[in-house]
């Protein structure tokens, strides 16, 4: 039997917030400063447009990650702390309810029906408290959770899971794969969601395979044509040019920032810090950071990019595309982690005020659960009120089962 007020939230440990630097770092140029600008005489070439487009996408994703991290830093700790405290208080109220109902079962005069409802309610409370490993809770588990009770509950769950399975298969348009292991509505729902996701991924994989096959065919044709002429493929040339471009920028920065060549102690420390950034960016093939550092350190006017040949810009675009893919993955991981930790959906493109309101709503919902449990404890101090409350809980549990069936 299920009981209202039984929502349980689980929290992962919170890593300590990173220490803020004592002095603000030097402001780096915006990525827009690295873009090639059209002139009145000449329009941008396709290679220049591609270079600019990748820079714009990188700047957009970087900005989204920074804003999402700033929003998280502002709300995360207080939100998780509030939920943790509220959940702990709710669990304490549940234990008080459990012990009170158990005590009344031993002393009050209940009809068989009221005893059945009370025992079911106790089992529902135990299901949510057993993870606390409290000795008093464990002792009551041995009393109330008998083999017959477990079999009865398992049968109810299996029947509800079967009803849910029929609705899932109707939604999927095909039978659920190997449904036998799933004996509860939760397991059946998760299996249905996995299969739906697998169907979507399979459809996307087929589309991707077709695109990849067409691309491979074109690449093979180009490779064969180049091989017939004794030439390297354009892709291989661009990859080599990309490595050469990033290596050239790295060497220029290393030469300008070499700490051993700086007699001034303070300036040497500054250059050492910048050189650490350069090394880290070079290891990650982070072209945009290297270009910004080059502009910052050497005061190079990067509008000289407008004078770069298209093949050079295309080579740099290879690195920018890799960097863009890495940022997309970082953003996905950040959104998933925050969604799990905060118990709400977190998306970079979502309105920050709306996400903050979602945090406030879940806090309010959890406070409502805690307040309701506390009110129930005050209400059931006499047997007549306890019996009315047991009946209400029983009816509510039946309604919840019907809601699940109507999913």
Beta strands, then each sheet from edge to edge (+ up, - down):
end
